[in-house]
Amino acid sequence: MSVVEQTPKPYSRDWLLSDRPTSRHQARLGRAYVIWRRFSENRLALVGLGIIILLLFVAAFANVLAPHNPVQGDLMNARLLPPGSPGYWLGTDDQGRDILSRLIHGSRLTLMVIVLVAVIAAPIGLIVGTVSGYAGGWIDAILMRITDIFLAFPKLVLALALVAALGPGIENAILAIAVTSWPPYARIARAETLTFRNSEFISAVKLMGASPFRIVLRHVMPLCLSSLIVRVTLDMAGIILTAAGLGFLGLGAQPPLPEWGAMIASGRRFILDQWWVAAMPGFAILIVSLGFNLLGDGLRDALDPKEAGQ
Amino acid sequence: MMNSLNRRVRILSAGAALALITLAAPQAFAATPADTLVEGFAIDDIITIDPGEAFELSTAEVTANSYSKLVGLDPADTSKVVGDLAESWTVSDDGMTYTFKLKPDLKFASGNPLTAEDVAFSFERAVKLDKSPAFLLTQFGLTGDNVTEKAKATDATTFTFTVDKAYAPSFVLNVLTATVASVVDKKVVMEHAKPMTPSAEYKYDTDFGNEWMKTGYAGSGPYKTMAWRANEAVIMEANPNYYGEKPKLKRVIYRHMKESSGQRLALENGDIDVARNLEPNDLKAIEGKDGLSSTSAPKGTIYYFSLNQKNENLAKPEVVEAMKYLVDYDAIGATLIKGIGEIHQTFLPKGQLGASDEKPYKLDVAKAKELLEKAGLKDGFSVTMDVRNTQPVTGIAESVQQTLAQAGIKLSIIPGDGKQTLTKYRARTHDIYIGQWGSDYFDPNSNAETFTVNPDNSDEGKSKTLAWRNAWDVPKELSDASKGALLEKDAAKRAAIYQDLQKKVAAVSPFVIVFQQTEVAGYSSKLKGYKLGPSFDTNFVHTVSKD
């Protein structure tokens, strides 16, 4: 008797969900599909994803989308117009600049801050955490005490001190936020590493003669990635808020850059009579932060089956 | 069951009552004390309250209310000078020697008698300390070596002052109304003096109490300064030994408040009695409210931005001229400074002798571009501007940033508090500085000198005028005209010289003058007699009373 195995059509649903993948490629795609299915079950996570995609779109096409020049206003004729004025959907600020155009161009700054901070802070945290977790001993002690020192400062205060020392400006603000946000990643990466370091597959790799460098880079780090991605995504809202806070205090982006936090700061003077100047960038920050939080939540559920049902 | 419900209701109602009480409390206790005047005022520019050193606008008001001078401006008619400590004075026939007779039985706040000896000491101290405002006195030929001869007490109530040229007497007397001529208590000051090691720069073995006086007080004005805490408050109390009309309120507090909207809210809630830095929109809102009033007075203060001539781009005459065409004067006048200032483009404020009202410049980007091309800067250049982060200067700086961008000039704004930007300005390390200039005394020479005289353009220059701060090597012709006007006794001729000078300075100087300030204050109608003076050292508070 022979069992006739029906091979599903490549890239079909069954092929992706097959529990006996015939190639690495199929296995990877299958896993991604499962994660996506789990992710897309969560409606709110999809909303978050939608917001982030919209943000990317707006930032990419800011030049086309913005109806006005974000840094050139019409002081004489268009100062402090309320939302809904012809040509100025969200009103204008105290220099006669279109708030909508400034928000659209400001999305680039926001995105730049998030991406750069993530690119700088996440790898540092990952390296410090995995090395410290895998090496143990005095390396672990030294690296973790350094992490403790950073964690002992309130994040915003440390960022403030750094920016004050480096001089105000958006680049320095990014640097300051990155320097203050890696320690939690290091902690997570270390905790994950500790759970793997004594497992069989690591021992097997060791027996095959892999160097500690290779083990950390090729076998430990990839396993830490998913929890790190979740944490970074969830932190992005915090990064946006910190950047906006620095901008608000005049230590982030400098005029005329349409950074959202700085826009709120300049609108604060008119908050009693012209609420929209401060409120509009506030809404923008709220929506984008919410988007990242929802996305992060969904990613956690999808990537981390342990916590999924909780 | 019933019982527990009752308990819950009780707790709930108690909680609600507590919430109501805390809600109502701020209104109940918000009013300022009946014997205290509380002003909301941006005082971040104060760096010292030593009258021998202070040269800032907010400090001028503090020292004016806490120190006395020989003579003061007549508040009713600022073209006249009236005696303050001095009962009378005479000028010798050659116009060089001034003899002041002090009022009898004068006393300092400390209780020490105030004699001509203290007056002479105050002059000596200011000249020897040689801080920013010392030039006001040294311009009369006083130096550290001869000051004890030129300004001396001949007896307990007679003070003689000898100048080096036959200046117009009104000019000399006007200068003596400036803060630097305030009389300090010799005994108190010298008790707190710190020994110094004489060096090439500072030749004396004492600091004349300068360090202590930065926050200390040794005066005889209607109020005594109890404390100055940077960026927080100035607290003054009535001086029982004041010889003039007794102050009506016991205490005056200047609370540091930066934001116009914050001041407006505090004023509406009764947390402060006077709001001093209201912006146009907040002023408008206050004018319509019951129980609040506003007052205004044109000030001898002009707002300008200046181009440091050490910067090679800014030193080009075409660039200097182009800058003057790159300010949207009309729009700024109609929006950012509406109600708090008027567009003004010459260095003498309206109201002073010879002030010109000409406005030769308006926004003209095409012309500016042409000039920049002539200067070889067709593609523009990058430059920084130091901006104190209060309005209206930040708003104007941003507006200028936009108009400069239209001609390809990339301006980056460096924000800072008053202290930071001023310190940088005085060290001549800025590119562009935006700020205000208030006349030191109500005489055209104050502005004419600072804008057009710069005898030594090196970094060590002694006369730290605005021309010096911007490293402007003033053409000799202009300096000479300015100095000549000083000796011209005929007022009409003097005015004509100044008018001509203003035209020439407007054309070539690295100063882009934007507007003249109208100072406004919103105040609670409970106050009686609240008035703003024509200058910053005539905003007196001792005549204010409260219902």
Interface residues (C-beta under 8 A of the other chain):
Chain A: V71 Q72 G73 L75 M76 R79 D94 Q95 G96 P168 G250 Q254 P255 P256 R268 R269 F270 I271 L272 D273 Q274
Chain B: E259 S260 S261 R264 L265 E279 N281 D282 A285 D328 D330 A331 I332 A334 T335 L336 N389 Q391 T394 G395 A397 E398 S399 Q401 Q402 A405 Q406 S412 I413 I414 P415
